[in-house]
Amino acid sequence: MIEFKNLTKSYKKDVYAVKDLSLVIPDGSVFGFLGPNGAGKSTTIKMLCTILNANSGSILFNGKDINSNLMEYKSQIAYVPDEPTFYQKITGYKYLNFIADIFKVGSVERKERIEKYAKLFDLTNALNDQISTYSHGMGQKLSLIAALIHEPKLLILDEPMVGLDPKASRIVKDLMREEASKGNTVFFSTHVLEVAQSICDYVAIIDKGKLVRTDKTENLVKDESLEDFFLSITEDKNA
């Protein structure tokens, strides 16, 4: 379980990117993290990934502060940013092996997983090419394979379907549900509310750094679509 406790981040005095955010993310769920541009989503994700430090508050992973044992925590998570970044002058295959080395994935396991996901994403033939030749969509697929190679307990996805074709987007959605069915947690940020409605077990909506609403998705869409609900509460606050 992930728990944000009074999480606050400001970049300058009295200007908060995230303010007093408290949130519980259950194990075995796909958790949608939604909000307008500039709402604080990316800042929250970077704190969850330990890229940024909070000014105050804490993040707990299975009851322990993530900063109490960073190496143990980082070994159990994976992060896919909205803009994948690689060293361009190596092949996709070498990159995946580099990631597998970092997470100490055995030779047999890594080979099986690379072959499995490369075939799934139709990337097998491209793995021997330099990453500099990849399209944005191919880079996104490579980033997703790298995230899954060590079988993380927490998968953090920031707009993972940007640049993907419909087939690959469907595969990502199926993989998210598959990870949740294993008891793992998917923390998922997106602007595509139809996707969030179709696959998320829970949704949290953040606006201007503050939590506006969190609930089971089914409870939010009883009388209207998630898009209508999202627009109604964020437009009211921004009026």
N, C-alpha and C positions, 0 to 999 in steps of 0.2 A: 504493500500500500504506500502511496505517496501522499504526504500531507504538507501543505503550505501553511505556516503559522505566522500570521501578521507580517507577511513579507513586504518589504518596502525598499524601493530603489529610486534615488534621485541623482540627476547628473549635475544639478546646481541647486543652490539654496531655494527651498520652497517651490521647486518645480519637480513634480514627481512623475516618473514613468510608470511606476507601480506603487500603490499606497495601501498598506494594511490588508494585503490579500491573504485570505484564509480559505483553504480548499482541500477537500479529500478526494483522492482518485483511487477507486477500488482496484484490487488485483483482478485479472481476468476480464478487463473491460477495454473497449475502445472509447476514449474520452475526448470529446470535441472541445477545443478551446477557441472561442470565436470572439470577434470584435472588429470595429471599424479600423481603418488605417490609423496608426498612431495611438491605438488604445493601450498598448503595453504588452502585446502578445509576444513579440520577439524578445523583449527584455526579460520577460518571465521565462521563456524557453532558454535563454542564455544563462540565466541563474540556475535553472534546473540542470543544465549541462555543465555547470561550474565554469563557464566562460566569463561570467560576471559574478561579482560578489554583491550580496544584498547589503544595504546600509543598516538594516535591522530586520528582525524576524529570522525564521529558519525554514529549511526544507528537510523533512524526515523521509527516509526510505526504509520501510519495514521497521519503523519505530526508532531508527537511529539518525542523528543529524548527518547529512551527507558529507560534512566537513570533518567528521570524527575519524573517518578512514577513507580518504579520497580514492586511493588506488583500488580498494575493494569495490567502492561504489562505481567507479568508472569502468571496471571490468564487467559490470552487469548491465550497462546501458549502451545504447547506440543512438546517434543523432544524424538525421538527414536534413540539411539546410535547404532553403528554397533556391539557393544558387550553389550548385556543387562546385567545389574548387579542388583541383588536382595539380600535381606536378605533371606537366604536359608531355615530357619527353620520355616517358616510359609506357609500356603496353598496359592494357587493362588487366591482363593476367598477372603481370608483375605487381601492379598496384594491389590487387586482391590478395596476393601472397604476402605482401608487405603488411597489410592489415591483419591477416591471419597470424603472422609472426608476432605482431604486437600483442594480440590476445592469446597467444600460445595455443592456437588450434592445431591439433595433430595433423600429420600429412594425409592420412586416410580421410579424416573428417573434412578437411578443407577441400580436398579433391572432389569428394562427393557433393559438397554443398555448392562449390563453384560450378560444377557441371549441371547440378539441378537447377540453380537459379539462372544461369546463363541460357540454358535451354528454354526455361520458362519465359524469359524476357527476349528471346530470339537474339541473343548477343554472343553466342558461341563463336561464330566466325570472326567477330570483331575484337575478341580478347587478345589476339596477337598483333593488333594494330596499335600504333601510338595513340594515346588519349587525345593528342592535339588534332586528330582527324575526326573525333567524335562530334556529333550534333549535340545540342542541349539535351534532347530527349535521351540519347544514348548515355550521356554523362549522368543523367538522373537515374537511369537504370543501374549503372555501375555503382553509384552511391548507395542505392537500395541494396544491391547484392553485398556490398562491403558492410552495411549495417547489420545484415542478417547472418553473416558468416560465423560469428561466435555465439549465436543463439542468445541474444540479450534478454534479460527479464523485463527491461523497460525500453521501449522503442519510441523515440521522440521524433516526430515528423512535422516539418514546417513547410506547408504547401507542397507536399510530395508529388502531386500530379501535374504541376506546371511543366509544360513542354511534352507531356506524354500523349501518345495517341489513345483512342478509345479502348483498344485491346489492352494496352499496358496499364491504363488507368483501372480497368476492371480487375486485372491481375493484382494490382496493389491493394484494391479494396478487399479482394478475397484473402490476400496474405494478412491483412490487418485482422480480419475476422478469425483466421486460422491461429494467429499469435494469441489472441484473446482466449480462444478455446483451449489453449495449452496452459492457461492460468497466468500468462504474461500480460503486461499492460502496454497499451498504445496511447500515447499522448499526442493528439493530432490537431494541428492548426490549419484552417482552410478558410477561404472566402467563398467556396462553392457550397452553399447551404443545402442544396439538394443532396449532395454527397454526404454531408454531415448527418442529415436527417435519415438517410438510408442505412448508415453503418454504425453510427455512434450509439452506445448504450447510455451515456451521460453527456451532457453539454454544460459548459460554463460560458457565460457571456461577460466580457470585460469591456469597459468603456472609460476612457480618461484615467486609466490606471486602477480603476476600482471595479470590484466584482458587482455586476448588476443582478445576475440570476444564475443559479445552478440547479439542475434537477435531472431526473431521468428524461431522456429524449421523448419517450412516449407521453409523459405528463405535459410536455410543452406543446405538443402538436395534436392535442385532442380536438380542438375546435378550429385550428388554422395551421398553415404550413409553418415550418421553422423559419423560412424566409420572412413571412408576414410577421411572426412574433418578434424576430430579431429587429426588423425595421421599426416596429411599433415602439419597442422599449429604447432603442438607441436614438431614434429621431426625437422622441419626447425629451430625452436628456440633452440632446444637442440643440434643441429649439431655442 
